[in-house]
């Protein structure tokens, strides 16, 4: 067997890829912008050029056993990307087949958050756990659910879309999925920015955020302001944490996880997010689960969780007809 696999994590903003060995060591990694090309074929061409450059630099061109991909709404069973919310490519898209034909290497694909869960279970904070939920807080809110040591795919490959559970039944925000009131519309990085714009519009107190053009505000702007003592920015995190905590209390009821593990840029907000989240979770928790569920941060740095999880699929990827 060839000694390496390639792990590719396709996010709404960046695509990160890495060469991984059988021990789960990321030999080398790089990235490209996901949204640079509206045409998915142009995106795959750029991905190929950059991956080949990385492989050549690490003497690995002929040493890749398979490719594992984590992508939004990717179906492990069919290799298709069925629908995209934050990326403007037409769907359904036979993505695994397209990448396999371009590289001439077997490809397996799964949901990006599922890939992160696999990586966390194998190499990170969920090592040894058989029941946990992975929550990715990025451009959207993704999730991977592990029950009895197995990732939950459901009958059609799409189980575990916890980011699209409804948190606001009346007058909820429109989500990219087409529904209103989804968790993702409030607790993703873009959701935090939307909260900031709403707060600034309806409230009068001073804030450093008022010095930024309202449509340009990002979750990092809110974080920076909160760290510097901005009261309004801190309340935005309080609002976000309260909603996440309510959601986590509900998630606990159906799978009784040992832990809920947070991954992504927003998860690094420290006590600004974690304090209201934990307080809200325990306040809303069914009595039999109170105090039983840990909320942990990913132990894998940056994109390693998704890259490692995706790469694990590469060992099991099956060749297309005609591939060696």
N, C-alpha and C positions, 0 to 999 in steps of 0.2 A: 504493500500500500504506500502511496506517495505520502510524504511526511507532513504536509500542510493542508489547511483549508483556508478559504477566504470568507470572512464575515462582512456583510454589507448591511448597514442600518440606514434606511431612508427616512429622514425626518422631514417635517414641513419646511424647514429652513435649510438644513445641511444634510448631506449624505456622507457618512463616515464609513470607511472600509479598512480592514486590517488583515494581515497574514497571521494565522494562529496555528500553533503546533498541537500535538496530541495531548500535551499536558495542560493546555489552556493558556499558554504564554502568548501574548500578542507580540510577534516579532517586529512588526512595523505597521504603521497606520497613516492614513492621510484622509483628506475630505475634499468634496466639491460642493457647490451651491446647488440645491435641489431645483430651485425655481428659475435657474438661468435660462432654461429652454422650455418653450411651450410644447414643442414636439418631443414626445418620449423617445423617438429614435435618435434625435440629436443628443438627448440626455444620455442614452446608453452609449453612444459613440464617445462622448466626453468621459463617461465613467470608464469605458474600456481603455482609453488612452492613458488616463491617470493610474488605473490599476496596473496596467502593463509596465508603466514607468516604475511603480513601486516594486513589482515583482522582479524586474530587471536589476534594480538597485540592490536587491536582497538575494540574488541568484536563486529565484524561486519560480521562474517561468514554467519549467517542466515538472514542478514539484507540488502542484495543487491537485488534491484528490477530488474536491468538490467545492461548490459555493453555497453558502447559506445566506438567505436574505430576510431581514425584518423590514416590513413595509406596512403602511396603514391599510387596513381592510384587505390584507392578503389572505388567501385561503390555502391552508396547508394541504388540504385534500386535492385541490384542482390546479394549484400553481397560478391561479388568477388573482389579480387585483380587481375586486368586484365594484368598488365605488370609492372615490376619493373626495374628501371634504375640503382639505386645505391645499391640494395640488391640482392644477387645471389640466390633467391628462384625461383623454376620453376613456371611459370604462364601459364594460368589462375589458380587462387588458391581460393577455396571456404573458405576463411579465417573466415568469420563470423560464418559459420556452424561449422568449426573445433574448434573455441574457445568456441562456445556455447555448443558443445558436451563435451568438456573437463571440462568446469565449471558447466554444468547443469543449466545455466542461459541464458535468452534471450540476444541476441547481435544485435546491429545495427552498421554499419560502414560507413564512408565517407572518402573522401580525407583529408589528414592531414591539408592542408592549409584551406580547407572549415571548418574543425573543429575549427581551430584558429579564423576564421572569426566569427563563431557562438559565441565563447567565448568572443571575443572583443565586439560584438554587445550587448551581455547580461550583461557583467560585466566590460568592459574596456573603451577605448577611443572612441569607436563607439556607446556608449549608446545614444539613442535618434536619431541616424542617420538612414535614410532609404536608402541612396545611398553612398556606399563606397567600396573601394577595399583593401583587406588585402594582403600584400606581405610578404612572409616568406623568409628570407635570411639565409639559412643554408648550408648544404651539397649541396643542389640544390636551385632553386628559385621556390617557390610555390605561389599560389594565390587563394583567395576566393573573389567572386564578389557578392555584395548585391545590388539589384536594387528594388526600391519600397518596401523595408523591407523584401525581400525574397532572399535567397541564390539561385544563378543561377546554376542549374545542367545540363540544356540542355536535349535533347530528350533521350540521352543514358547514362546520369549520369556523363559525362566527361567534361562539359563546364568549362572554366576558366583556361586553361593551359597556363597562360601568360608567364611563364618561358621558354616556347618553341616558343615564337614569334621570328622571325628572325631579328637580329640586324646587322648582317654583311652578305650581299648577296654574296659578292665575297671573296673567300679565307678565309671564316670564320672557326673558330675552330670546330672540331668534338665534338658533344655533346653526352652524354650517351644515348640519345633517338635515335641516328642514323643519325640525320640531322646535318647540319653544320650552324654555326653562331647564335645559340640560345642565348637568354639573359642569361640563366643559365650557359652557358659556359664561360661567362665573369663576371657575377655579383654575383655569389654564393661565399661561402668561398673558395671552390676549384678553382673557376674562378679567384679570387684574387691571389691565389698562382700560377696559370698558368701565369697570367700577370707578376708576379714577375720574374718567370723563363725566360720569353721572354725578359723582360727589361734587365735583367742581361746578357743575351746572346748577345744582339745587342748594348748595350751601355757600355761606358767605365768609367763613373764617379764612384768615390768611394762610397761605401755603406756598412753599417753594415751587410746587408743581404749576402754579399759575404763571410762572416765568417761562414755561415751555408751551409751544403751540399745542393746543389741546389734542389735535389729531395725531401729533407726533409722540405723545407720551407712551412710554413702554413700562413693562413691569420692573425693569431695572431702575428706571427713573423713580418709580414709587419706592423701591427698596432703598435707593441712595438717600432719598429725602427722609424716609423713616429712620434710617440709621443716624442721620444728622439731627434727629429730634423733632421732625415735622409731625405734628399731632394728626393732621388729616391723613397723611400717608400711613401712619401707624394704624389708624382706624380702618383704612382700606384692607390692610392685612388681617385685622381683627374680623372684619366682615367675611373675608375669604376663608379664614380658618374656621369660623363658625359653620359655614356651609359645608366645608370638607368634613368637619367633625360629625355633623348630622348624617352625611352620606356614609361615613365609615361605620357609624352605629348601625345603620341599616344593612350594610354589607355583611357585618358580623353575624347577623341573624341567620343568613342562609348558608354560610359555610364554616362558621366558628373557627376563624383562622388563628393560628398562634401569633401571627404578626401581620401588620400591614406595612409594607416597605415602600418608601418614597424615593423616586429617582427623577432627575431633571433639574434644570436651572432654578425653578421656583422652590424646589425642596431645600435649597441651600440658604433659605432666608432666615434660618435659625429660629430663635424664640418669637420673632415677629409673627411667624406663621404657626410654629409648633405649639406654643402655649395656648392660643385660643382654639386650635384644632383639638388638642387633647382634652381641654376642659369641655368643649362642646360634645366630643365623642362620649365621654363618661356621663355627662348630663343627660344625653339622649339614649344611652345604652339600656337595653333590656336588662333587668336585674341579674339574671343568671350569668350574664357575660361581663358584668362590671369588674374592672381590674384584671381581666384575663388576657386582653389583647394588647400586645406591644406595638408601638408605632416607631419604626426604625428608619434610618437613612441608609440608602444603598452604600455598601462598602466597596463598590467598584468605581473607580475614578472616571469622570467624564462619560464618554460613550462606550466604555468597555463592557458594560452590562449587556447592551444590545448587540454589540459586535461579537462578544463571546457567545451569547445565546444563539445568534444567527449562525455563527461559525459551527456550532455543534450540529446544526442541521446538515452542514456540508458533508459530514462523514457518512450520512445515510442517503445522500442525494443519488438518484437513479439516472443513468445515462438516457438521453433521447435515442430513438432508433437510429442506428448508423454511427453513434458515438462509440469510441473505444472504451 
